Amino acid sequence: MLKLALQKGVPVRRPLSAPLAALALSLLLPPALSAAPPASAAQAVDKAGVLAPVRILRDSLDVPHIFGSTDRDVLYALGRAHARDRFFQMDVLRHTFSGTLAELVGKAGLDSDVQLRTLGLRRAAEASLPVMSRETQVWLDAYARGVNSYIFDPANPLPPEYAALELTRASIHPWTSVDSLTIAKGLAFGLSFDLSDIDLTTALAAFQAAGSPTTFDGTILFFKDVYRAAPFDPPHSLPASQPPGGSGGPTTGDKRTIQTAARSLLLSPRTAALAARYREKAAQVPLLREALERRQSGRGSNWWVASGKVTDSGRPILANDPHLSLSNPSIFYEAQLRVSGSGRPAMNAFGVTFPGIPGIVLGCNTRVCWGATTNEMDVTDVYQEKLVLDPKSGLPVATTFEGKPEPLTIIPQTFLMNQPGNGTPDDLVNAGIGPLDGGVTLVVPRRNHGPIVAVDLSDPANPIGLSVQYTGWGPTRELDAFRTWNRAGNLDEFKQGLQFFDFGSQNFAYADVDGNIAYFTSGELPLREDLQTLDAPDGGIPPFLIRDGTHTLKHEWLTLTPPPQVETSFPYQILPFAEMPQTVNPQQGYIYNANNDPVGTSNSNNPLGQLRHDGGIFYLGIGYDRGYRAGQIRRQLEATLKAKGTFSMQDFERIQANNQLLDAQALVPYLVAAFTNAKAPGAPAALAALAADPRVSEAISRLQTWNFSTPTGIPEGFDPGDDPAALPTPSSQEIANSVAATLYSVWRGQAVRQIIDATLQRLGLGNFLPPGDVALADLRYLLDAFPTEDGPGSSGVNFFGSDTPTPEAARDTALLTSLQSALNLLAGDAFAPAFNHSTSQSDYRWGKLHRIVFKHPLGDPFNIPPGGGFTDLSPDLPGIARTGGFGTVDAAAHDVRAADANSFMFGSGPARRFVGTLQTSGPAAEEVIPGGDDGRVPNQLPLWLTNHYHPWLYRPGEVIANTTSGEVILP
């Protein structure tokens, strides 16, 4: 290999000197047109690595632009680039998803290993490799060889984390195609695997037990008042005039409502205890904790796309910002992959990659662009299984189905553990995990080869277990989809790729040079036996509760019968592609999605309430975002069109930076009205006393003049449009809005605690509180319904109290008492690190609370801050101050119930901001990631923090003019 060091540190817009430009140009030209470097200068690390010279040019942000004559060579070079910049991140990911993290980090990774080895993502990856197309297998193999050629070259230093873990190069396993597929499986798993069935079942059982004929109906309290499926704001991704995904329309009859859940669930005391024990173990693993608490994770994504009929340029514009964990290094890696050889169509794709996986996953080629958000379809079911024990060992060997035993697949496991800190390098020991603690994995073939995750053998005559069926356990072909899109030339070719996207359900946005825009839902949605054959959940137990695994009830996924469905690669019937939410070139000229229910199946609070045309319930899921971001995006798009008549790229960037709180726009009027009522003549004394509190009066005045934005309000804070190299002093208006954001955000948490939580605690249900986003939707529902319900919900439970002369006074007292409590908190010990017990509301700046630390797997000193040249706000206020808040379009969500100085921090948000348009000559786009391609240099983070972008360098002339370093890989 020949490395040509060109020149470091050239700014993006600074032209190269003539000699440097000539050298960059020589790197781009085919071998016959450029002078070959002297043989003595070349050092071939892997002579079998490439078939022809490959050029890698890096721009001033260190983004690699890779030019070669075959896919094989370009993907080999991408593997080398990933290994150079992100190998430790790649290694952590493959170990995490393989269930071998303890081999890297020691005992701290053991709980994760036991749970993820049981779930079997690597088993699924091994099953997926043979079904991949030959072309994708070539990509995987070439990429793996590129990784290994770099990491096993003694001339290349290992990342510094290995020294901290006392590991040498000898401990590193060669990269394989299965490693890449395991990471792909793991990332899709994190976006779609859902264990909330466990929490919902245990909570429903508790609600039913707490109710009685003389007090309240626990089932109604659960479904209609507390664990509501209806959104806070009900925007649709598809135009209202378009039928939802082939649905036949609303159902009739009580049996098709979720409120008819069985009065006696499958949840025996033993099953409840088993589920609780498993939940406790799983919650120790971050990836599974997110699956358990999926509805309150704060993750999501945004996109919106407009056709030329409503853009200033007459060309389509697409905006996309996927929301993932904001870590150090960032999860995405920018790259350009250009193949210009003969024998197949050229490829020129640019966008973001996942380190560890070959190809562009989100981006554009010369003809099409695509973006994605997660579609929260229900693709996971938890089953109670009746087990059969081996009489000799006493261990499970089968499940019982229709009264007959079905053998389990039994997989012995060995767990190794590193011992960093003992001074001995590469010191791995056996962790000694016993059979029932994870040392033996039990797989149920009937469950798409899903595992049994927990067992109770305390009663040998009736052993039970919990199994998990999930669309991702079997062989799938997602990488075939991405490979197809890297080269797709039109709408039909993009749609061909969709058939390979089997799990990790996504909403894909599409635009092309021909002027088309489109939205497609991907991923296989299994058809449940009862929903399709009975038009109702059998036993009143819908798919989002723990289901029966013995087939006493019809809770199975329908198996695939001839003729096969071409869209699926797994052996179950699925919702046909034609019935999945989708649209092409809608009349209104734009489409948007922010993880909201795309067709409104949950708007009526009954996601089982629509039928398919050919029979069966049209069920998508209950986990969709409650509409906080989607509602604000819709408002921004509509307001922009009304004001201007067209969209520009700058409009889309402005909307991406929007940090106004949608929930505040709905709830502040209720709070202001409560204050007005409290000041009215004849108001009850207790209510009037609240209005007489000068602190309450000042806070209301501030909220009345607030524009619902969330600026930091402090000189150290990063806000949209700031110069990150010279942060400005906030204006008086920014400070006023910042204070109001603090007042509202703390009040919101107190209102949820005192109105929703306190009511449930009074009923003995304090251990079963709804997620914060759901509780906030509950609060709005109760306030909106007040004119007809007078305070009690549908269950008859009064959430506002009854110690006042009128229901209206009770409501207003609850709202203003929550505000008074918020003000007490802000001046108290809980917020002292931020506000030092100040009672001056002008001190309550949002940036003191709303902060982020970009975390590294090994913590400090690799976290940002203190890494990357950033510092904590103060010793007691870790992190970087930034605008945003719960449910903002520029995602930066925190705990809804936050009640102290360090509980308003956020850890997920836009892992990529992209806005681009498709011109006839190709894409013109801008992008930013929260870090940098080089995992040690977060050179894009200042841009990201202030909502700036860098231009895509896509065309050869742009790349040459901005090249700062380069290399040639020779055969």
Order of alpha helices (4+ residues) and beta strands (2+ residues): beta-alpha-beta-beta-alpha-alpha-alpha-alpha-alpha-alpha-alpha-alpha-beta-alpha-alpha-beta-beta-beta-beta-beta-beta-beta-beta-beta-beta-beta-beta-beta-beta-beta-alpha-alpha-beta-beta-alpha-beta-beta-beta-beta-alpha-alpha-alpha-alpha-alpha-alpha-alpha-alpha-alpha-alpha-alpha-beta-beta-beta-beta-beta-alpha-beta-alpha-beta
